[in-house]
């Protein structure tokens, strides 16, 4: 696991978090109903387009890399805080 790869994932999580907040401020009706969906879609799009995935970072090979990117997109859609908690838990184990 490299520090640079994890930093990239954290940066993507922050980008998703800020972008979702911007979309919610532009479209107030999105705030309650669709904000999670928008965050998940943004996270998936970013991870697929940049080809960044957590499984690959941790050395877990997948015959379907797209699955790794989509799962990572879901995780980073929860924002940078959830990723920080995940890394902390992994360090403890």
C-alpha positions in Angstrom: 0.0 0.0 0.0 1.5 3.3 -1.1 1.0 6.6 0.6 0.6 8.3 -2.8 -2.2 6.0 -3.9 -4.1 6.5 -0.6 -3.6 10.2 -0.9 -5.1 10.1 -4.4 -8.2 8.3 -3.0 -8.6 10.9 -0.3 -8.3 13.7 -2.8 -11.0 12.1 -4.9 -13.2 11.8 -1.8 -12.7 15.5 -1.1 -13.5 16.4 -4.7 -16.7 14.4 -4.6 -17.7 15.9 -1.2 -17.2 19.5 -2.5 -18.8 18.9 -5.8 -21.8 17.4 -4.2 -22.1 20.4 -1.9 -21.9 22.7 -4.9 -24.6 20.8 -6.8 -26.8 21.0 -3.7 -26.3 24.7 -3.4 -27.2 25.3 -7.1 -30.2 23.0 -7.0 -31.8 23.2 -3.5 -34.4 20.5 -4.4 -31.5 18.0 -4.6 -30.5 18.6 -1.0 -32.8 16.1 0.6 -33.8 13.6 -2.1 -31.0 13.0 -4.4 -27.8 14.2 -2.8 -26.5 10.7 -1.9 -27.3 9.4 -5.4 -25.4 12.4 -6.9 -22.4 11.7 -4.6 -22.3 8.0 -5.5 -22.5 8.8 -9.2 -19.8 11.4 -8.9 -17.6 9.0 -7.0 -18.0 6.2 -9.5 -17.4 8.5 -12.4 -14.2 9.8 -10.9 -12.8 6.4 -9.9 -13.6 4.9 -13.3 -12.2 7.9 -15.2 -9.0 8.0 -13.1 -8.8 4.2 -12.8 -8.3 4.3 -9.0 -9.5 1.5 -6.8 -8.9 0.5 -3.2 -8.6 -3.2 -4.0 -5.7 -2.5 -6.3 -4.1 -0.3 -3.7 -4.2 -3.1 -1.1 -2.8 -5.6 -3.6 -6.1 -7.5 -4.1 -6.3 -8.4 -7.7 -9.7 -8.5 -9.4 -10.5 -10.1 -12.8 -13.0 -7.2 -13.2 -11.2 -3.9 -12.5 -14.3 -1.9 -13.1 -15.9 -3.5 -10.0 -13.0 -2.2 -8.0 -13.5 1.3 -9.3 -17.2 1.3 -8.7 -16.9 0.0 -5.2 -14.3 2.6 -4.5 -16.6 5.2 -5.9 -19.3 4.2 -3.5 -16.9 4.4 -0.6 -15.5 7.8 -1.5 -19.0 9.1 -2.1 -19.4 9.1 1.7 -16.8 11.8 1.9 -13.3 12.1 3.2 -14.3 11.4 6.8 -15.4 7.8 6.0 -12.2 7.2 4.2 -10.2 8.5 7.1 -12.1 6.2 9.5 -11.4 3.2 7.1 -7.7 3.9 7.0 -7.6 4.2 10.8 -9.3 0.9 11.3 -7.0 -0.8 8.8 -3.9 0.5 10.6 -5.2 -0.9 13.9 -5.6 -4.4 12.5 
